[in-house]
């Protein structure tokens, strides 16, 4: 079933496959964007919240600005 490999060798292969799978899940988007020539941007919750609040503030300022304001 294991093709004549020792239990230690099958364990090493299993650990290598598990580590590769974990790395692919973590960095898969970055690797695929690098290959395709696209930019990969990762944003955490705090960064998204900050961008949202800045956009809300911008919309409020634009709504209160007069017609002839510079």
C-alpha positions, 0 to 999 in steps of 0.5 A, a space after each residue: 500500500 505504501 509502495 515499499 517505503 518505510 513508515 518514517 519516509 511516509 511520515 516525511 512525505 505526509 508532513 511535506 504535503 501538509 506543509 505545502 497545502 498549508 502554504 498554498 492556502 496562505 499564499 495561493 492568492 499572492 502566488 497566482 497574482 504574481 504569475 498573472 501579473 496582477 497586484 495582490 492587496 490584503 486588507 485587515 478589518 481595521 484597515 477596512 474600517 478606517 477606509 470606510 470611515 474616511 469615505 463616509 467623512 468625504 461624503 459628508 464633507 461633499 454633501 455640506 459643500 456649497 455649489 460655488 465652493 472651491 
